[in-house]
Amino acid sequence: MLNYTLFQTINYLYGENTTEQLPEILQEKGYKKPLLIFDAGVKAAGIIDKITKALEAAGIAYSQFDKVQSDPPIAIINEGCEFAKSEGIDAIVAIGGGSSMDTAKGINILRFNEGPLWKYAAPMSPMTPATGLIVIPTTSGTGSELSNGLVATNEEGVKILFLNTLFNPEAAIVDPLNYVGQPVELTKAVGLDVLAHAMESELTILSSLPTQFISEKAAEIVVEWLPKAVADGSNVEARSYIAVAASFGGWCLTLAAACVGHSFGHVIGAKLHIPHGLTVAYALPLVLEWNARAVPQKIKRLGAILGVEWSGNESNEEIGKKARAAAEKFIYETIGIKKFKDWNPDPSLKDDIAEGIVNEVAMPLTPEPMPIEQVKEYLDQLYAY
């Protein structure tokens, strides 16, 4: 199967106040009536008012759908699609974090394809291209603006991952001013999500030298600039760097995907209702330690980004332990997230979580997939940490 190493089809507009150029993008593409998709937090931040003012000044009609929820449930996506059809819209604009963009991607798939949505969950499932999607991210985390991914929650509460370039956005507007004032705990979680995207995409069996250039640069930016964004949420320079790193992290997911860390993240998040950015952050030190057995040189490069100084004489096991320790120091001390055990996770769910992890779609992309015994051992460590 032909698989190009690098490709990018999404028009990317970056810069302060670029949000106000949304009308120009719509007019350039010939769209007359977009549906704005967002949640209450984005509305409260004043971003929607800025957008609607720009649309009205340009004489562009619009509708609004403000029912976005975390871990988008299928019921909300279905409702949004029916609303979009009833309003006669010809484009969709997602404003917000990963949940807004995932909701919009799901709605847009169903605008052009017969449901149910789950028909299109298998990677590169045949579908009519879902055009007319423009995204304006307001959190620096998922990188959904440049990724071919969508995560939605089915009726049983299970997160389902979709991978297909046919529902990619047509354009992304990355305006650093939309991130200023983001709550500090959210800044921590979404910033660590970027780090997980960058480092996991370095490690998958799909990674290559060209994609590793992108992965490693994104990781370097997070390690340098996330502490500054956490310390001062009004630091536009820090917000700018993390915003771009988030986008490139999303691009890495399209090019090389993620590995076992996202298997942990998706299953733990669905079972224990912990934010995604934190679940993949909890898993990242374990991912580095485990993968040192198969790809030690990659772990050494990622460890160096985290501040590890290598003697050159370390065994693979020592490489893994040093990289894990450096990741834990950055995540828990430098950034300062709460410990996994502080969520009071239900221990009775451990076996179900372990089964879900070994069967999750990212697991086979890990250089040496993790056996269930190792998954259970790592879960025991997380519960106790």
N, C-alpha and C positions, 0 to 999 in steps of 0.2 A: 504494500500500500504506500502510495506516494505521500510523504509528510514533510512539507516545507519547514525548514528550521526556523525562519523568521518571517513574519507577515504582520501587517497592521492595516486594517481597513477603516478604522474609526478616525474621523476628523477631530483633532484635539485643540481646543482653544484654551490657552493658559494666560492668566494675568489678573491683576487687581481690577475689579469692576467689570470684568468680562461678562458677568451675569446679565448686564444691561444690553448685551449684544444678542440675546436670544431672539428678539424679533428679526434681526438681520438673517440669522440662520434659517428661521422658518420661511422667510420670504425668499431666500436664495433657493430653498428646496421646493418652494411652491405650496407649502402647507397653509391652510386658511383658518383652521380651528383646532388647536391642541387641547388635550386633556392634561391638566396639571395634577400630578400624583404626589402626595406628601403626607406627613403625620402632624400631630398637634405640636410637637416640639419645634419643628421647622417653622410652622406658622407663628408660634410664640416668639421666635427669634427675629421676626420681621422680614425674613427672606422672601416669603410669598408676596407680601405687600410690595416689595421692591420689583418683583417680577411682573405682577399684574399691572403695576403702574407703567412699566415699560411697554407691555403689550397694548394697554389702552392708548398710550401715546402714539403707538404705531397703527392703531386702528385694527388690531387683531382680536377677534372674538376668541373666547376660551371657556372651558368648563373646568370644574375642580372635583377631585376625589380625595378626601382627607381621612380615609379609614385604614391607612397603613398600620399594621401591627408587626411586632418583632417576630422573627421566624415565620414569615408570611403563610397563613393558613390558606388552604385551597378555597375555602368558602369566600374569603375576601377577594381572592383573585377572580373567582367566578362572578362575584357581584360587580367587581370593577369592570369586567369585560362587558357584562350586560349594560352597565351604565354608559360605557363608552359607545356602544352601538346605539343606544337610545338617544345619545346627545349628538350623533352625527359627526363625530370628530374624525380628523384625518391624520393626526399625529399625537404622540404621547410625550410628555416632558416629566421625567422623574426628578424630584428635588428631595435630597436627604441622604441618608446612609444606605447601607446595603439592603435593608428591608424595603425601603422605597424603590430602589432600583430593581430588586428581585420581583417585587409586586408588579412593577411596570413591565418587566420582561415577560412575566407570566401572562398578564393581560394582553400584551401585544401578540404573543404567540396565538392566543385564542381569538384575536381579531381576524387572523388570517387562516386559522386551522381549526378543524372540528375537534371538540373536546372528547373525552376528558384530557386534562393537561398531561396526565401520567403517560399517555401514549408516546410522548416525546422525550421521556427521561433517558432512554438508552443513548449513549454518546453518538452524536451525528445522526440521530433518527431522521428519516425523510420528512420534510415539512416544507410548506410554502414559506419563503423568507418573510420574516416579521419586520417590515420596514417602518420608518417613521418614528423611531425612538430617539429622543435626545435626553441626556442625563446631566444633572447638575449636582455633583456630590457635595455634601456639607459635613461629612466626617471623613477623616483620613485613615481608612482602615481596609475595607473590603477590596478596593480597587476594581469594583464591578464595572466602572466606567470603561475599562480597557480589557475586561475579561470576558470569556465566552461561557461564564458560569451563571447559574441560577440555583438557589436553594429554596425549596418550598416545603411546607409541612402537610402531610396527608391527613386523612380523617382519623388515623390511629395515632397521630402525634409523632410520626417518624419523619425525620428530615430526608428529603429526596434531592439528590444532586442532578442537575441537568447540565450537559456540556454540548454546546453547538454554536458555531459562528453565525448561523442563520438567524439568530435573535439578537445579535450584537447591536449596540447603539449605532446610529449613523453619525452622531456627534457627541462630544463631551465638553462641557464648560467647567474648567477648574479655576475657580476664583478664590485665592487665599483669604479674602475678607469674609467669605462664608464660614470659615472655620474659627474665626476669632470669637472668644467668649464661650467656646465649647467647654462643658463641665470637665473638671480635671480627671475624674474617674473614667469618664468616657474617653478622654484624650489618651489615658494610659492603655485602656483596653484596645482601642482601635489601632493605636500605634504599635502595640505588640502583635496585633494581627498582621500588620505589614511585615514585621520582622519574621514572623512564621512563614508568610508567603514567600519571602525572599529566600530564606534558608531552606525551606522544604523543597522549593522548586530547583535549588542547587543540587539536591540529593536524589531526585527521582531518576528512574531509568530513562526518562524522556529528555533529560537535560543534555545540553551540548555546550561546547566552548562558547558560541555566540550568546546563548541564553545565560550562561554563567557570568558573563560580563555584566549583564543587566541585574541578575540576582545579587551578585556581590556588591555592586554599587548601591542598590536599594538598601541592603543590609547595613552598609557603612553609613548611609545617610540617617537611618533610624538610630543607630548607636550614637551618632554625634548629635543629632538634633532633637530627638524625642525628649531627653532630659530637659532641654531648654524650653520646649513647648509645655511640658508638665510644670516647670517652675514658673513660667509666665505665659498664660494663655493668650495674652495680647501681643506676644512677640510675632509680628507678621512674617519676619524672615524665617523663624523656626516653623511656623505654620506652612509657609510656602514650600520649604524643603520636604516636610513630611507629606504634604499633599501630593507632590510629584512622586515621592517614593511610593506612596500608596498606589498611584496609577501604574507605575512601573511594576510594582508587585502584582497587580492584577494582570498586567500583560504577561508576566512570568507564568501565571497560572494557565493562561491560554496556550503558551508555548511549551511549557514543561510540566504543568499540573502541580499537585502537592502529593505528599506521601503519608506515612502512617500518623503523623501528628494531626492531620485533618481527620483521619479515622477516629482518633481519640476525641478530637474537638466536636465533630458532628454528633457522635453517639452520646457523649457526656452531656453536651448542650441540650439534646433532645430529652434525655432521661432525667436530668437534674435541673434543667432550666437555668443554667449558668450562661452568661453572655459569651458569644462565640470567641471574641478576641481574648477572653481570659482562658477559655478551655484550650485553645491552641497554644497559649502562652504556658499553661501548666504542662503541656505535653512536650514543648520544644526542648528542654534540657534532656529529657529521656530520648527524644529522637536523635539528638547529637551523640549521646552515649551509645545508643544501639547501632547507629550506622557507621561508627568508627571501625567496626569489625569488617565491613564490606568496602567502604570508601574512605579510608583514613586520611588521604591527602585532602579530600574535600573538607573533612571535619577540621583538619589543621588550618585550612584557609578561613573557615568560618570562625574557628576559635581565635585566630589572630585578630579578626574584626572585633571580637568581644574582649580583646586585651590579653589573650594568652601569649606568653613567651615560650617558644618551643626550644628545647635543647637539641632536638634531632635524634635523640636516642630513645624516645618513648615507644613503648609497645602499643599496639592498637588499643588494648584495654586502657592503658594510661592516657592515650589521646582522648578516648571517649570520656573518661572521668574528669580530665582537665577541662574539656569543652563543656561538659555538663555543669561543673562548678562555676565556670565563668558565666554561663547563661543564667544560672540561678542567682548569682550575684547581681547581674544586670536587671533581671526581672523583679526580684524581690527586694533588693536594697536600693539600687539606683532609681528604678521607676517606682517601686513600692506598692505592688498590688497585694490584696489580701490573700492569705494562704487558702489552698483548696479545702482543707479541713474546716476552715471558718464558715464555709457554706453549710456545714452540718449535713454532708451527703449521706444518703440512706445506704448503709452497708449491705442491706438485703438485695440491692440492685446490682451489686458487683458482677455476679455471674452473667446477668443479662447484658450488662455493658460490655463485658469481655467478649461475649459471643457476637455482639453487634460490631465491635471494633475489628475483629478478624475477618468479618464478612463485608466490611465497608469498602466502597469502590476505590478508595485511594490506597488501600493496603497493597494490592499487587504492583503498584508503581514504586514501592520501596525496594531498594537493591536486594535486600534480604528480608522478605516478609517476616513479620514477627509471629511466632507461634503463640497459641493461646496461653501456654504456661508463662511465657514472658510477659504477655499483656496483663495477666493476673498479678504477677509480681510487681509490675510497675504501678498497677492500680492500688495495690496494698501500700506501696510507698507514698503515692499521692494522698491517700486517705489519712496517712499518719503524718504527713509533712505539715 
